[in-house]
Amino acid sequence: MKRHFENLTNKVGRAVQHWWLMMLAGIVCVAMGIAVFVFPLQSYVVLSILTGVMMLVVGAAQLVVASTSGNYLAMRGYMIVGGVIDVLLGIFLCVYPGVTLALLPILLGIWLMYHSFMLISFGGDLETFRVKGSGWTVFGGVILLLLSITVLLNPFSAGIATVILVAGVGLLVMGVLICMVSMILRDIDKTFQKEYPA
């Protein structure tokens, strides 16, 4: 029994030790959201060019976190699928930036929606373990889901200005949520290092 508990704590410890990668991904999303509002005239072009890079960074961070963890506190399956999709989309959009301009509303809507499901699920996992901040993670995931649905309902007829506004807000919300999740993981990591030193 003791051996099983030690294995479990080791897996949970591995799941949270790379919390800083999620912080980096969150900062990239926030920076993208700010760029949309700082450069309103060029924002659609800026958004289309940087979307591929952002997806690469977020996807790489997810894959590193998922590959170094068990299926504890990190939703490994969701993160691996999301990371692979993000990396493949990021590479595709960097190689073919013209496609991004044409499909940007749909791609961003689907991307935000998938990540909203990930955040809601992660918040549920945190609630199971009675981790502080789990309710905010679920609430933020729901807000992100509503924003993604808004983008997907009328991706082209809503107009570029509406898509830019909703996408900018969505990126800011997602970035803040990812940063919050990384801080939760950091706190869990500190607790494990204190309680179970290597």
TABEL-V77417 format. One record per backbone hydrogen bond with DSSP energy under -0.5 kcal/mol. CO is the residue of the C=O (numbers start at 0). NH is the residue of the N-H. E is the energy in kcal/mol with one decimal. If there is no record, write none. Layout:
CO/NH/E  CO/NH/E
This chain:
0/4/-2.3  1/5/-2.3  2/6/-2.4  3/7/-2.4  4/8/-2.6  5/9/-2.1  6/10/-2.1  7/11/-2.4  8/12/-2.5  9/13/-2.1  10/14/-1.7  10/69/-0.7  11/15/-1.0  12/15/-0.6  12/16/-0.9  15/18/-1.2  17/20/-1.4  17/21/-0.8  18/22/-1.6  19/23/-2.2  20/24/-2.2  21/25/-2.4  22/26/-2.5  23/27/-2.1  24/28/-2.0  25/29/-2.5  26/30/-2.7  27/31/-2.2  28/32/-2.4  29/33/-2.6  30/34/-2.4  31/35/-1.8  32/36/-1.1  33/37/-2.6  34/38/-2.0  36/39/-0.5  38/42/-1.0  41/45/-3.2  42/46/-3.3  43/47/-2.1  44/48/-2.4  45/49/-2.7  46/50/-1.5  47/51/-0.6  48/52/-0.7  49/53/-3.0  50/54/-2.6  51/55/-1.9  52/56/-2.3  53/57/-2.8  54/58/-2.6  55/59/-2.6  56/60/-2.3  57/61/-2.3  58/62/-2.4  59/63/-2.2  60/64/-2.4  61/65/-2.8  62/66/-2.7  63/67/-1.3  65/68/-1.1  69/71/-0.6  74/78/-2.6  75/79/-2.7  76/80/-2.3  77/81/-3.0  78/82/-2.7  79/83/-2.7  80/84/-2.5  81/85/-2.7  82/86/-2.6  83/87/-2.7  84/88/-2.8  85/89/-2.8  86/90/-2.6  87/91/-2.5  88/92/-3.0  89/93/-1.9  90/94/-2.1  91/95/-2.6  95/98/-1.1  95/99/-0.8  96/100/-1.2  97/101/-1.3  98/102/-2.5  99/103/-1.5  102/106/-2.8  103/107/-2.8  104/108/-2.2  105/109/-2.6  106/110/-2.6  107/111/-3.0  108/112/-2.1  109/113/-2.7  110/114/-2.0  111/115/-1.8  112/116/-2.0  113/117/-1.9  114/118/-2.3  115/119/-2.4  116/120/-2.5  117/121/-2.6  118/122/-2.6  119/123/-1.9  120/124/-2.2  121/125/-2.5  122/126/-2.2  123/127/-1.9  124/128/-1.3  125/130/-2.8  126/129/-1.4  130/133/-1.4  132/136/-1.6  133/137/-2.1  134/138/-2.7  135/139/-2.8  136/140/-2.1  137/141/-2.1  138/142/-2.2  139/143/-2.5  140/144/-2.1  141/145/-2.4  142/146/-2.3  143/147/-2.4  144/148/-2.3  145/149/-2.1  146/150/-1.9  147/151/-2.3  148/152/-2.2  149/153/-0.9  151/154/-0.7  153/157/-1.4  155/158/-0.9  158/162/-2.1  159/163/-2.9  160/164/-2.4  161/165/-2.8  162/166/-2.8  163/167/-2.7  164/168/-2.5  165/169/-2.8  166/170/-2.7  167/171/-2.2  168/172/-2.8  169/173/-2.8  170/174/-2.7  171/175/-2.5  172/176/-2.5  173/177/-2.8  174/178/-2.2  175/179/-2.5  176/180/-2.7  177/181/-2.4  178/182/-2.0  179/183/-2.1  180/184/-2.7  181/185/-2.3  182/186/-2.3  183/187/-2.2  184/188/-2.7  185/189/-2.6  186/190/-2.2  187/191/-2.5  188/192/-2.4  189/193/-2.0  190/194/-3.0  191/195/-2.9
